Amino acid sequence: MNDRISRLVEYILDELNELRTIVKHAQEGWNKFGVSSDDFYLGSVALDLHSFYNGLEKIFKLIALDIDKSMPQDSEWHKALLDQMVIEISATRPALISKQTHNILGEFLAFRHLIRNIYTHNIIPSKMQHLIENLPQTFEQIHLELSAFAEFLEKQSDLS
């Protein structure tokens, strides 16, 4: 396998391990908030949800730059990058994520944007509940899709 692809595959797999830790931490924080109603846990969970999407976006950026050779540049680049990951680029790569995963991740992206623009003491728990409840299955789905993409990269690299 060529070094560039090998590093990308390793990065994807390492990032997935980090994301698994974030998912567990977010769930623990949410559970503690549920028991104590202590708002201090909300900030932690919000940061975990933010970090979850950030970690995925780092992977998406590397794929856009390394594989697609095309990174969105406009003011809406975060959304455009997510949109790019659902597109199959013929003779280059399959879609990285499914349309269903794209739609779910769009909610995480919107929440990340919200969290970046409010003070943590203004967080409304109900705005997070849907995301935190769907976080484990979202992670499992993205883990399957990114692992399959990493396998695709390895196979393509072995053929060249």
N, C-alpha and C positions, 0 to 999 in steps of 0.2 A: 504494500500500500504506500502511496507517495506521502511524504512527510506533512504536506499541507492538509491533506484530507485526514490523515491520521490524527493530527492535532485538533482538527475540527470535530471529529468523532469523539475524541477523548474529552474535549470541552463540553460537548452536548451531554455526554454521560455523567461527567462531574457535576454539571449544572443541575441535572435531574436529581442527583443525590442531595444537593443543597436545597432544591425545591421541596423534596420529601421532608426535610427537617423543618422548613418553613411551614408546611402544611400542618405538621404535628404541633408546632409551637402555637400557631394560630388557633387550632382547635382547643388546646389547653387553656389559652388566654380567654377564649370565648366561654368555655365551661366555667372558668373561675369567675368571669363576669356574671354568668347566670346564677351562680351560687351566692356571690357577695354583692352584686349590683354596684361594685366599685368601678367608677368611670375610668380609673387609671388603667384598667385592663383593656378598655376600648382603644386607647392610643396604641397599645402594643399590637392588638389584633389588626388595626388599620394599617400600621406599618408593615406587618406581615403580609397583608393582602397586597399592599403596594409593592413589596419586595417580590412577591410571587410573580406579578406581572412583569416587573423589571427584569427578573431573571430570564423569563421567556423572551422578552424583547431583546435582551443581549444576544440570545441564540439567533433570533430572527435577523438581527443586524449583521451578524457574522455570515449567515447564509446569503443574505442579500448582497453583501460585499464580496464574499469568497466564491460563491457558486453562481448567483444570478448576475453579478457584476453590475448591479443596478440598485441604488439606494434612494428612496424618495427624499426629495429636498424641500418640498413646500412646507407651509406652516402647519399643514395637517399630516405631516410625515408619520406620526405615530399610527394613525388610522390607516394610512396608505401602506405602511409596512405590514400591518396585520392583514390587510386585504391581499397584499402580494403573496403572503404565505399560503393562501388557499388556492392559488393559481398553479396549474401545471405548466411548466415551461418546456415545450417539446424539445427533445434532443438534449435537454439540460438536466431537468429534475422533475419528479412527480410533485403534486401538491404536498406541501409539508404537513398541513392540517386539514381536517375535514371542514365542511361548511358548518356543521353542528358545533364543532369546537371553536371555529371562528366566531360564531354568534355568542357563545358563552364567554369567550375571551374579550369580546367587545364590551361586555358588562364589567369585566375586571379593569379594562382600560379606562372606561368612563369613571369607575370608582377611583382609580389612581389619580385621574385628573381632578376629581372632586377633593380628594385628600390633600393634594398639593396646593389647593387654593382655599382651605379653611383652617381655622385653629382647631386643635384637637378637642378642646372643651366644647366645641359645637357639633361634634360627631353625633349623629342620630343612630342608635343601635339598629333600628328597623331597616336602615339603608344598607347595613352590613349583613343582616341575617341571611338573606337569600344567598349571598356570595359564600359566606362561611359554611352554610349547610351544604352547598354544592361543591365546595372546595375539594374534598377527598375524591369524589367521582370525576371532577374536572381534571385533577392531577393524574388520576389513573388513565384517563383517556389521552391526555397530552403525553404522558409517559409512553403509552403504546405507540402513538403516532410518531413521536420523536425517535424512539428506539427503532421503529421500522425505517425511518429516514436514515438513521445512522447505519443500519444494515445495508440500505441501498447505496450509500456512499462507499462503504467498504467493498461491496460487490463491484461497483463501477470502477473503483480504484484498482481492484485486482485484475479487471479486464484490460485496463490500459497499460 
